[in-house]
Amino acid sequence: MTSSHFGWIGVLFLALLTACGGEDGAVASLFDVGDGRQLYLACEGQGSPTVVMEAGGAGHSGSWRFVQPEVADFTRVCVYDRAGTGRSGSIPPHPTIQAISKDLRTLLAAARVDPPYVLVGHSLGGIIARQFATQHPAEVVGMVLVDTSQGDPRTRFQAALTPEEWQRYRSTSHDADFVIPEGIDLLGPDLADTPLVVLSAGIFGGDAPPDLAEKLDSVRLELQRELLDLSSNSTHVIADSDHAIPTNQPELVAGAVRQVVEDVRSDRE
């Protein structure tokens, strides 16, 4: 066999390694997660810990398109499409937060993206990240929660509003119709002194009736502050943005991730 043949074999072997994942290197592929389903995962950058980003309820891997390149400058970072979103296959019937978390763990194993992980979750993605940390506490060394909350915030909204105000909120807000997977009400996990950054939207209002906005915003901020109690090593940052922080202020999200990654690395020294 000629040397040129060896060169082509080397190129093909390298391409195979890249497609299958590994400790470092770019990945952009579909991986089997069981039941005939495939999920899409994309990783770039090098270094440890690996950052895994979980999009909000209506989002997918593209939600992090402005954040991922910035994080890839200082460590490996992976984004993915949950079942039924983006490039991934259909969603199983009656999905729960626990099932979504299990899908993510299966996907990371199939792609050979090994722990330790820093989890970054936006909105519903933050609750999924917390569930993952509950199921796999030894694998999670840091967390960034981006405008997420404790459980379904609408439960707290209803408690804070009069029955008449609640009906007006439900009739005008798109959030009132959003279907959240079962299993969302979490009490944990107990992150001990695991580095945690909570990013909160500083611009509220949305499509809620103007006269209810201040009351609802107060509840939202209270929910955000409660997340700080998950860890004794937590930081709260208020964004100059509405709920879409990853799109509006990607540098703020990347900065929070860098803070957590550097904290994790200093603990190893």
C-alpha positions in Angstrom: 0.0 0.0 0.0 1.3 3.4 -0.9 2.0 6.3 1.5 -0.9 8.2 -0.1 -3.2 5.3 0.9 -2.0 5.6 4.5 -2.8 9.3 4.4 -6.4 8.7 3.3 -6.8 6.1 6.1 -5.5 8.6 8.6 -8.0 11.2 7.4 -10.9 8.8 7.6 -9.9 7.6 11.1 -9.7 11.1 12.3 -13.1 11.9 10.9 -14.5 8.8 12.6 -13.1 9.9 16.0 -14.5 13.4 15.5 -18.0 12.1 14.7 -18.0 9.8 17.7 -16.9 12.3 20.2 -14.1 11.8 22.6 -12.5 13.9 25.4 -11.9 16.9 23.2 -12.6 18.1 19.7 -15.5 19.2 17.6 -18.6 17.1 17.4 -21.8 17.7 15.4 -23.8 14.6 15.0 -26.9 12.5 15.9 -26.5 9.8 18.5 -28.8 6.9 19.5 -30.5 7.2 22.9 -32.7 4.1 22.7 -36.2 3.3 21.5 -35.1 4.1 17.9 -34.6 7.7 18.8 -31.6 10.0 18.0 -30.6 13.3 19.5 -28.4 15.9 18.0 -25.3 17.1 19.9 -22.7 19.7 19.0 -19.5 20.3 20.9 -16.5 22.6 20.4 -13.5 23.9 22.3 -11.1 22.0 24.5 -10.5 21.7 28.2 -12.2 20.5 31.4 -14.7 20.8 32.9 -17.1 20.4 30.0 -19.9 22.9 29.8 -23.3 21.4 28.9 -26.0 23.9 27.9 -29.7 23.2 28.2 -32.1 25.5 26.2 -35.4 26.9 27.4 -38.8 25.3 26.8 -39.3 26.5 23.3 -35.6 26.5 22.4 -32.9 24.1 21.0 -29.2 24.1 20.4 -29.4 27.3 18.3 -30.5 29.2 21.4 -26.9 29.2 22.4 -25.5 30.3 19.0 -24.0 33.5 20.4 -22.8 32.0 23.7 -21.2 28.7 22.7 -18.4 30.3 20.6 -17.4 32.6 23.5 -17.3 29.6 26.0 -15.3 27.5 23.5 -12.5 30.0 23.9 -11.7 28.7 27.4 -13.2 25.2 27.7 -15.1 22.5 25.9 -18.8 23.3 25.5 -21.7 21.2 24.2 -25.2 22.1 23.1 -28.0 19.7 22.0 -31.5 19.4 20.8 -34.0 17.8 23.1 -36.3 15.2 21.6 -38.7 16.8 19.2 -36.7 20.0 18.7 -34.1 21.1 16.2 -32.5 18.1 14.5 -33.5 15.5 17.1 -36.1 12.8 16.6 -39.6 12.7 17.9 -40.4 13.2 21.6 -41.6 10.2 23.6 -45.3 10.3 24.8 -45.8 12.0 28.2 -42.3 13.2 28.7 -41.2 14.2 32.2 -38.4 16.3 33.5 -36.8 13.0 34.8 -37.1 11.4 31.3 -35.5 14.4 29.6 -32.6 14.4 32.1 -32.1 10.7 31.4 -32.1 11.3 27.7 -29.3 13.9 28.2 -27.2 11.5 30.3 -27.6 8.7 27.7 -26.7 11.2 24.9 -23.5 12.3 26.7 -22.5 8.7 27.2 -23.2 7.8 23.6 -21.1 10.7 22.4 -18.3 9.9 24.9 -18.6 13.4 26.5 -17.3 12.5 30.0 -17.8 14.4 33.3 -17.2 16.5 35.1 -19.8 18.9 33.8 -20.7 22.5 34.4 -24.4 22.7 33.6 -26.0 25.9 32.1 -29.8 26.0 31.9 -32.1 28.7 30.6 -35.7 28.9 31.8 -37.1 25.4 31.7 -33.6 24.2 30.9 -32.5 25.3 34.4 -35.0 22.9 35.9 -33.8 20.1 33.7 -30.2 20.9 34.7 -31.2 20.8 38.4 -32.8 17.4 37.8 -29.7 16.1 36.2 -27.6 17.3 39.1 -30.1 15.5 41.5 -29.7 12.2 39.6 -25.9 12.5 39.0 -24.5 14.7 41.8 -20.9 13.4 41.5 -20.8 14.5 37.8 -21.8 18.1 38.3 -19.1 20.5 39.5 -20.8 23.8 38.7 -24.0 25.4 37.5 -25.3 28.6 35.8 -29.1 29.1 35.9 -30.3 31.7 33.4 -33.7 33.3 34.3 -35.1 30.0 35.6 -37.2 29.5 38.8 -38.3 27.1 41.5 -40.9 24.9 39.9 -43.8 26.3 37.8 -43.8 30.1 38.5 -47.5 30.3 37.5 -48.4 28.6 40.8 -46.8 31.4 42.7 -48.3 34.0 40.3 -51.8 32.6 41.1 -51.1 32.8 44.8 -50.0 36.5 44.5 -53.0 37.6 42.4 -56.7 38.0 43.2 -58.9 35.5 41.3 -59.9 38.4 38.9 -56.3 39.4 38.3 -55.4 35.7 37.7 -58.0 35.4 35.0 -56.9 38.5 33.3 -53.3 37.3 33.3 -54.3 33.9 31.9 -56.3 35.6 29.1 -53.5 37.9 27.9 -50.2 36.1 28.6 -48.6 33.5 26.2 -46.8 32.0 29.3 -50.2 31.0 30.7 -50.7 28.5 27.8 -47.1 27.0 27.9 -47.2 23.3 28.6 -44.5 22.2 31.1 -43.4 18.6 31.4 -44.5 16.7 34.5 -42.1 16.4 37.5 -41.1 20.0 37.6 -41.5 20.7 41.3 -38.0 20.3 42.8 -36.8 21.0 46.3 -33.1 20.4 45.4 -30.5 19.5 44.6 -28.3 20.4 47.6 -25.3 21.7 45.8 -23.3 22.2 49.0 -20.5 24.7 48.0 -20.6 23.9 44.3 -20.1 27.1 42.3 -23.4 28.6 41.2 -24.3 31.7 39.3 -28.0 32.8 39.0 -28.7 35.3 36.1 -32.0 37.1 36.4 -33.8 39.3 33.8 -33.8 42.9 34.8 -36.5 43.9 32.3 -39.9 42.5 33.0 -43.5 43.1 31.9 -43.8 41.0 28.8 -47.4 40.5 27.7 -48.9 40.7 31.2 -51.5 43.5 31.8 -49.5 46.6 32.8 -51.2 47.0 36.1 -50.2 43.5 37.1 -46.6 43.7 35.9 -45.1 45.1 39.1 -46.7 42.4 41.2 -45.6 39.6 38.9 -42.1 41.0 38.6 -41.8 40.9 42.4 -42.7 37.2 42.4 -40.2 36.4 39.6 -37.4 38.1 41.5 -38.3 36.3 44.7 -38.2 33.0 42.8 -34.7 33.8 41.4 -33.3 34.7 44.8 -34.5 31.4 46.2 -32.2 29.6 43.8 -29.2 31.1 45.6 -30.0 28.9 48.5 -29.1 25.8 46.4 -25.4 26.4 47.1 -23.4 28.2 49.8 -21.1 29.4 46.9 -23.7 31.3 44.8 -23.7 34.7 43.0 -26.7 36.7 41.7 -26.3 38.8 38.6 -29.1 41.0 37.2 -29.1 41.3 33.4 -30.0 44.4 31.4 -32.3 42.2 29.4 -35.7 40.6 29.3 -36.1 36.8 29.5 -34.0 36.2 26.3 -30.6 36.8 28.1 -28.7 34.2 25.9 -29.6 36.2 22.8 -29.5 39.7 24.2 -26.5 39.5 26.4 -24.5 36.4 25.4 -21.3 37.9 26.8 -22.9 38.1 30.3 -23.8 34.4 30.1 -20.3 33.5 28.9 -18.8 35.6 31.7 -20.8 33.7 34.3 -19.7 30.4 32.8 -16.1 31.5 32.9 -16.5 32.5 36.5 -17.8 29.0 37.4 -15.2 27.2 35.3 -12.3 29.1 36.8 -13.7 28.5 40.3 -13.8 24.7 39.6 -10.3 24.7 38.2 -8.9 26.6 41.2 -10.4 24.0 43.5 -8.4 21.4 41.7 -5.0 23.1 42.2 
